Amino acid sequence: MFFHKYKRMDEDISIVHHKGIFKKELTLFQSVAMIVAGTIGAGVLGIPYAIAKVGSLVGLIYIIAIGFLAMALNLMIGEIAVRTNGDFQFAGLSRKYLGRFGQVIMTAVMYTATLGVLTVYIIGSGQSLSALFGGSSFAWSLGFFVVGAMAVYSGIKKIKVLDFVLGLGILLVISFISFLSFPHIRIINLNYTDLAYLLFPYGVLLFAFNGSTAVLETHSIMKNREKDFKKVIIIAGFILIVAYALFALTTLGVTGVDTTEIATIGLGQKIGGAIFILGNVFAVLAMFIGFLMRGLALQSSLTWDYHWPKASAVLITVGIPLFFFLLGLRKFILVLDLIGGIFISIEIFMTILLFWKSRQNGDKKNTKYSLHHAWLLVAMLLMALAVGAVYSVGKLF
């Protein structure tokens, strides 16, 4: 379905070139902020629940380990971008280095993951709005969907800039919430471990740390600044690890085993006041902007890359997530886990292939950016993917 009129897209690789959000040259701080904002989102709301399943110590190790693996992956993506002339997103990179079949696989994975993310936003928004105003979460989800679908159809401009601003806003809000929640922490809530759920956080954390497209976006406006580009990826990675660990441990310290799938709901119920309102309002805003940004990206891809009529593209973009929701897919964490554990895992494997192919066939053979001991990074990523694959397949049976 997503490969309607595929041949026309394949004939001209330039149409999958990527264009940056900002025209001007960014400072180091702005570039870091761009990656952080492009990564942090609704996924952070599910981290505390995932960590609550295994306990604070194991959870902290998980956040650090997955955070460093995500940083390593982003550094590899950075090298792919540096070795390639022009600006591409993953569809274009896959076509260049893996051929038509590689592009089909990558596009199918990313489209399916996007539809899953849109479903997550429908689920999560209903739960947050219900917590704020009362009433049925199902009804609130449908209301959110109607507003979101109309926004996608209207095509609000500069949505990526809104996402950039809101992404930084979420970082500030979770820091503020963690600060206000600190006095309410009870050590007993942090003092347990449950290895029965040892692999549970895997998919959720992969989802939360996934910022691969933001790395390519940032590279498009950091030309000829290879050393700075590598620094930007590393600094952004550390910021995300610290922010996620702070939010997860603070929330777990307050709510313990009662941590809710959307962390701000349970946290607000425990503490009340400003945290209840601020947390849930920002959760809804994050999901709305995320729904709009990803919905517009998918709709634009269908209309631009595959020449679908706008009405059909919008119908597919918003209709399939609604169908999943109405069919009964209404577990926030379950969908996060599926997207992270299956589709993002496949995306990571494809990225590793792109990395080695770019080293062999890239436009630039010699570059200051080149990663040392790349085989070690690849080995660690493949090991993590193997463990995740066993876990994901095991859940299906």
Secondary structure as a PSIPRED ss2 file (coil, helix, strand):
# PSIPRED VFORMAT (PSIPRED V4.0)

   1 M C   1.000  0.000  0.000
   2 F C   1.000  0.000  0.000
   3 F C   1.000  0.000  0.000
   4 H C   1.000  0.000  0.000
   5 K C   1.000  0.000  0.000
   6 Y H   0.000  1.000  0.000
   7 K H   0.000  1.000  0.000
   8 R H   0.000  1.000  0.000
   9 M H   0.000  1.000  0.000
  10 D H   0.000  1.000  0.000
  11 E H   0.000  1.000  0.000
  12 D C   1.000  0.000  0.000
  13 I H   0.000  1.000  0.000
  14 S H   0.000  1.000  0.000
  15 I H   0.000  1.000  0.000
  16 V H   0.000  1.000  0.000
  17 H E   0.000  0.000  1.000
  18 H C   1.000  0.000  0.000
  19 K C   1.000  0.000  0.000
  20 G C   1.000  0.000  0.000
  21 I C   1.000  0.000  0.000
  22 F C   1.000  0.000  0.000
  23 K C   1.000  0.000  0.000
  24 K C   1.000  0.000  0.000
  25 E C   1.000  0.000  0.000
  26 L C   1.000  0.000  0.000
  27 T C   1.000  0.000  0.000
  28 L H   0.000  1.000  0.000
  29 F H   0.000  1.000  0.000
  30 Q H   0.000  1.000  0.000
  31 S H   0.000  1.000  0.000
  32 V H   0.000  1.000  0.000
  33 A H   0.000  1.000  0.000
  34 M H   0.000  1.000  0.000
  35 I H   0.000  1.000  0.000
  36 V H   0.000  1.000  0.000
  37 A H   0.000  1.000  0.000
  38 G H   0.000  1.000  0.000
  39 T H   0.000  1.000  0.000
  40 I C   1.000  0.000  0.000
  41 G C   1.000  0.000  0.000
  42 A H   0.000  1.000  0.000
  43 G H   0.000  1.000  0.000
  44 V H   0.000  1.000  0.000
  45 L H   0.000  1.000  0.000
  46 G H   0.000  1.000  0.000
  47 I H   0.000  1.000  0.000
  48 P H   0.000  1.000  0.000
  49 Y H   0.000  1.000  0.000
  50 A H   0.000  1.000  0.000
  51 I H   0.000  1.000  0.000
  52 A H   0.000  1.000  0.000
  53 K H   0.000  1.000  0.000
  54 V H   0.000  1.000  0.000
  55 G C   1.000  0.000  0.000
  56 S H   0.000  1.000  0.000
  57 L H   0.000  1.000  0.000
  58 V H   0.000  1.000  0.000
  59 G H   0.000  1.000  0.000
  60 L H   0.000  1.000  0.000
  61 I H   0.000  1.000  0.000
  62 Y H   0.000  1.000  0.000
  63 I H   0.000  1.000  0.000
  64 I H   0.000  1.000  0.000
  65 A H   0.000  1.000  0.000
  66 I H   0.000  1.000  0.000
  67 G H   0.000  1.000  0.000
  68 F H   0.000  1.000  0.000
  69 L H   0.000  1.000  0.000
  70 A H   0.000  1.000  0.000
  71 M H   0.000  1.000  0.000
  72 A H   0.000  1.000  0.000
  73 L H   0.000  1.000  0.000
  74 N H   0.000  1.000  0.000
  75 L H   0.000  1.000  0.000
  76 M H   0.000  1.000  0.000
  77 I H   0.000  1.000  0.000
  78 G H   0.000  1.000  0.000
  79 E H   0.000  1.000  0.000
  80 I H   0.000  1.000  0.000
  81 A H   0.000  1.000  0.000
  82 V H   0.000  1.000  0.000
  83 R H   0.000  1.000  0.000
  84 T C   1.000  0.000  0.000
  85 N C   1.000  0.000  0.000
  86 G C   1.000  0.000  0.000
  87 D C   1.000  0.000  0.000
  88 F E   0.000  0.000  1.000
  89 Q C   1.000  0.000  0.000
  90 F H   0.000  1.000  0.000
  91 A H   0.000  1.000  0.000
  92 G H   0.000  1.000  0.000
  93 L H   0.000  1.000  0.000
  94 S H   0.000  1.000  0.000
  95 R H   0.000  1.000  0.000
  96 K H   0.000  1.000  0.000
  97 Y H   0.000  1.000  0.000
  98 L H   0.000  1.000  0.000
  99 G H   0.000  1.000  0.000
 100 R H   0.000  1.000  0.000
 101 F H   0.000  1.000  0.000
 102 G H   0.000  1.000  0.000
 103 Q H   0.000  1.000  0.000
 104 V H   0.000  1.000  0.000
 105 I H   0.000  1.000  0.000
 106 M H   0.000  1.000  0.000
 107 T H   0.000  1.000  0.000
 108 A H   0.000  1.000  0.000
 109 V H   0.000  1.000  0.000
 110 M H   0.000  1.000  0.000
 111 Y H   0.000  1.000  0.000
 112 T H   0.000  1.000  0.000
 113 A H   0.000  1.000  0.000
 114 T H   0.000  1.000  0.000
 115 L H   0.000  1.000  0.000
 116 G H   0.000  1.000  0.000
 117 V H   0.000  1.000  0.000
 118 L H   0.000  1.000  0.000
 119 T H   0.000  1.000  0.000
 120 V H   0.000  1.000  0.000
 121 Y H   0.000  1.000  0.000
 122 I H   0.000  1.000  0.000
 123 I H   0.000  1.000  0.000
 124 G H   0.000  1.000  0.000
 125 S H   0.000  1.000  0.000
 126 G H   0.000  1.000  0.000
 127 Q H   0.000  1.000  0.000
 128 S H   0.000  1.000  0.000
 129 L H   0.000  1.000  0.000
 130 S H   0.000  1.000  0.000
 131 A H   0.000  1.000  0.000
 132 L H   0.000  1.000  0.000
 133 F H   0.000  1.000  0.000
 134 G C   1.000  0.000  0.000
 135 G C   1.000  0.000  0.000
 136 S C   1.000  0.000  0.000
 137 S H   0.000  1.000  0.000
 138 F H   0.000  1.000  0.000
 139 A H   0.000  1.000  0.000
 140 W H   0.000  1.000  0.000
 141 S H   0.000  1.000  0.000
 142 L H   0.000  1.000  0.000
 143 G H   0.000  1.000  0.000
 144 F H   0.000  1.000  0.000
 145 F H   0.000  1.000  0.000
 146 V H   0.000  1.000  0.000
 147 V H   0.000  1.000  0.000
 148 G H   0.000  1.000  0.000
 149 A H   0.000  1.000  0.000
 150 M H   0.000  1.000  0.000
 151 A H   0.000  1.000  0.000
 152 V H   0.000  1.000  0.000
 153 Y H   0.000  1.000  0.000
 154 S H   0.000  1.000  0.000
 155 G C   1.000  0.000  0.000
 156 I C   1.000  0.000  0.000
 157 K C   1.000  0.000  0.000
 158 K C   1.000  0.000  0.000
 159 I H   0.000  1.000  0.000
 160 K H   0.000  1.000  0.000
 161 V H   0.000  1.000  0.000
 162 L H   0.000  1.000  0.000
 163 D H   0.000  1.000  0.000
 164 F H   0.000  1.000  0.000
 165 V H   0.000  1.000  0.000
 166 L H   0.000  1.000  0.000
 167 G H   0.000  1.000  0.000
 168 L H   0.000  1.000  0.000
 169 G H   0.000  1.000  0.000
 170 I H   0.000  1.000  0.000
 171 L H   0.000  1.000  0.000
 172 L H   0.000  1.000  0.000
 173 V H   0.000  1.000  0.000
 174 I H   0.000  1.000  0.000
 175 S H   0.000  1.000  0.000
 176 F H   0.000  1.000  0.000
 177 I H   0.000  1.000  0.000
 178 S H   0.000  1.000  0.000
 179 F H   0.000  1.000  0.000
 180 L H   0.000  1.000  0.000
 181 S H   0.000  1.000  0.000
 182 F H   0.000  1.000  0.000
 183 P H   0.000  1.000  0.000
 184 H H   0.000  1.000  0.000
 185 I C   1.000  0.000  0.000
 186 R C   1.000  0.000  0.000
 187 I H   0.000  1.000  0.000
 188 I H   0.000  1.000  0.000
 189 N H   0.000  1.000  0.000
 190 L C   1.000  0.000  0.000
 191 N C   1.000  0.000  0.000
 192 Y C   1.000  0.000  0.000
 193 T C   1.000  0.000  0.000
 194 D C   1.000  0.000  0.000
 195 L H   0.000  1.000  0.000
 196 A H   0.000  1.000  0.000
 197 Y H   0.000  1.000  0.000
 198 L C   1.000  0.000  0.000
 199 L C   1.000  0.000  0.000
 200 F C   1.000  0.000  0.000
 201 P H   0.000  1.000  0.000
 202 Y H   0.000  1.000  0.000
 203 G H   0.000  1.000  0.000
 204 V H   0.000  1.000  0.000
 205 L H   0.000  1.000  0.000
 206 L H   0.000  1.000  0.000
 207 F H   0.000  1.000  0.000
 208 A H   0.000  1.000  0.000
 209 F H   0.000  1.000  0.000
 210 N C   1.000  0.000  0.000
 211 G C   1.000  0.000  0.000
 212 S H   0.000  1.000  0.000
 213 T H   0.000  1.000  0.000
 214 A H   0.000  1.000  0.000
 215 V H   0.000  1.000  0.000
 216 L H   0.000  1.000  0.000
 217 E H   0.000  1.000  0.000
 218 T H   0.000  1.000  0.000
 219 H H   0.000  1.000  0.000
 220 S C   1.000  0.000  0.000
 221 I C   1.000  0.000  0.000
 222 M C   1.000  0.000  0.000
 223 K C   1.000  0.000  0.000
 224 N C   1.000  0.000  0.000
 225 R C   1.000  0.000  0.000
 226 E H   0.000  1.000  0.000
 227 K H   0.000  1.000  0.000
 228 D H   0.000  1.000  0.000
 229 F H   0.000  1.000  0.000
 230 K H   0.000  1.000  0.000
 231 K H   0.000  1.000  0.000
 232 V H   0.000  1.000  0.000
 233 I H   0.000  1.000  0.000
 234 I H   0.000  1.000  0.000
 235 I H   0.000  1.000  0.000
 236 A H   0.000  1.000  0.000
 237 G H   0.000  1.000  0.000
 238 F H   0.000  1.000  0.000
 239 I H   0.000  1.000  0.000
 240 L H   0.000  1.000  0.000
 241 I H   0.000  1.000  0.000
 242 V H   0.000  1.000  0.000
 243 A H   0.000  1.000  0.000
 244 Y H   0.000  1.000  0.000
 245 A H   0.000  1.000  0.000
 246 L H   0.000  1.000  0.000
 247 F H   0.000  1.000  0.000
 248 A H   0.000  1.000  0.000
 249 L H   0.000  1.000  0.000
 250 T H   0.000  1.000  0.000
 251 T H   0.000  1.000  0.000
 252 L H   0.000  1.000  0.000
 253 G H   0.000  1.000  0.000
 254 V H   0.000  1.000  0.000
 255 T H   0.000  1.000  0.000
 256 G H   0.000  1.000  0.000
 257 V H   0.000  1.000  0.000
 258 D H   0.000  1.000  0.000
 259 T C   1.000  0.000  0.000
 260 T C   1.000  0.000  0.000
 261 E C   1.000  0.000  0.000
 262 I C   1.000  0.000  0.000
 263 A H   0.000  1.000  0.000
 264 T H   0.000  1.000  0.000
 265 I H   0.000  1.000  0.000
 266 G H   0.000  1.000  0.000
 267 L H   0.000  1.000  0.000
 268 G H   0.000  1.000  0.000
 269 Q H   0.000  1.000  0.000
 270 K H   0.000  1.000  0.000
 271 I H   0.000  1.000  0.000
 272 G C   1.000  0.000  0.000
 273 G H   0.000  1.000  0.000
 274 A H   0.000  1.000  0.000
 275 I H   0.000  1.000  0.000
 276 F H   0.000  1.000  0.000
 277 I H   0.000  1.000  0.000
 278 L H   0.000  1.000  0.000
 279 G H   0.000  1.000  0.000
 280 N H   0.000  1.000  0.000
 281 V H   0.000  1.000  0.000
 282 F H   0.000  1.000  0.000
 283 A H   0.000  1.000  0.000
 284 V H   0.000  1.000  0.000
 285 L H   0.000  1.000  0.000
 286 A H   0.000  1.000  0.000
 287 M H   0.000  1.000  0.000
 288 F H   0.000  1.000  0.000
 289 I H   0.000  1.000  0.000
 290 G H   0.000  1.000  0.000
 291 F H   0.000  1.000  0.000
 292 L H   0.000  1.000  0.000
 293 M H   0.000  1.000  0.000
 294 R H   0.000  1.000  0.000
 295 G H   0.000  1.000  0.000
 296 L H   0.000  1.000  0.000
 297 A H   0.000  1.000  0.000
 298 L H   0.000  1.000  0.000
 299 Q H   0.000  1.000  0.000
 300 S H   0.000  1.000  0.000
 301 S H   0.000  1.000  0.000
 302 L H   0.000  1.000  0.000
 303 T H   0.000  1.000  0.000
 304 W H   0.000  1.000  0.000
 305 D C   1.000  0.000  0.000
 306 Y C   1.000  0.000  0.000
 307 H C   1.000  0.000  0.000
 308 W C   1.000  0.000  0.000
 309 P C   1.000  0.000  0.000
 310 K H   0.000  1.000  0.000
 311 A H   0.000  1.000  0.000
 312 S H   0.000  1.000  0.000
 313 A H   0.000  1.000  0.000
 314 V H   0.000  1.000  0.000
 315 L H   0.000  1.000  0.000
 316 I H   0.000  1.000  0.000
 317 T H   0.000  1.000  0.000
 318 V H   0.000  1.000  0.000
 319 G H   0.000  1.000  0.000
 320 I H   0.000  1.000  0.000
 321 P H   0.000  1.000  0.000
 322 L H   0.000  1.000  0.000
 323 F H   0.000  1.000  0.000
 324 F H   0.000  1.000  0.000
 325 F H   0.000  1.000  0.000
 326 L H   0.000  1.000  0.000
 327 L H   0.000  1.000  0.000
 328 G C   1.000  0.000  0.000
 329 L C   1.000  0.000  0.000
 330 R C   1.000  0.000  0.000
 331 K C   1.000  0.000  0.000
 332 F H   0.000  1.000  0.000
 333 I H   0.000  1.000  0.000
 334 L H   0.000  1.000  0.000
 335 V H   0.000  1.000  0.000
 336 L H   0.000  1.000  0.000
 337 D H   0.000  1.000  0.000
 338 L H   0.000  1.000  0.000
 339 I H   0.000  1.000  0.000
 340 G H   0.000  1.000  0.000
 341 G H   0.000  1.000  0.000
 342 I H   0.000  1.000  0.000
 343 F H   0.000  1.000  0.000
 344 I H   0.000  1.000  0.000
 345 S H   0.000  1.000  0.000
 346 I H   0.000  1.000  0.000
 347 E H   0.000  1.000  0.000
 348 I H   0.000  1.000  0.000
 349 F H   0.000  1.000  0.000
 350 M H   0.000  1.000  0.000
 351 T H   0.000  1.000  0.000
 352 I H   0.000  1.000  0.000
 353 L H   0.000  1.000  0.000
 354 L H   0.000  1.000  0.000
 355 F H   0.000  1.000  0.000
 356 W H   0.000  1.000  0.000
 357 K H   0.000  1.000  0.000
 358 S H   0.000  1.000  0.000
 359 R H   0.000  1.000  0.000
 360 Q H   0.000  1.000  0.000
 361 N H   0.000  1.000  0.000
 362 G C   1.000  0.000  0.000
 363 D C   1.000  0.000  0.000
 364 K C   1.000  0.000  0.000
 365 K C   1.000  0.000  0.000
 366 N C   1.000  0.000  0.000
 367 T C   1.000  0.000  0.000
 368 K C   1.000  0.000  0.000
 369 Y C   1.000  0.000  0.000
 370 S C   1.000  0.000  0.000
 371 L C   1.000  0.000  0.000
 372 H C   1.000  0.000  0.000
 373 H C   1.000  0.000  0.000
 374 A H   0.000  1.000  0.000
 375 W H   0.000  1.000  0.000
 376 L H   0.000  1.000  0.000
 377 L H   0.000  1.000  0.000
 378 V H   0.000  1.000  0.000
 379 A H   0.000  1.000  0.000
 380 M H   0.000  1.000  0.000
 381 L H   0.000  1.000  0.000
 382 L H   0.000  1.000  0.000
 383 M H   0.000  1.000  0.000
 384 A H   0.000  1.000  0.000
 385 L H   0.000  1.000  0.000
 386 A H   0.000  1.000  0.000
 387 V H   0.000  1.000  0.000
 388 G H   0.000  1.000  0.000
 389 A H   0.000  1.000  0.000
 390 V H   0.000  1.000  0.000
 391 Y H   0.000  1.000  0.000
 392 S H   0.000  1.000  0.000
 393 V H   0.000  1.000  0.000
 394 G H   0.000  1.000  0.000
 395 K H   0.000  1.000  0.000
 396 L H   0.000  1.000  0.000
 397 F C   1.000  0.000  0.000
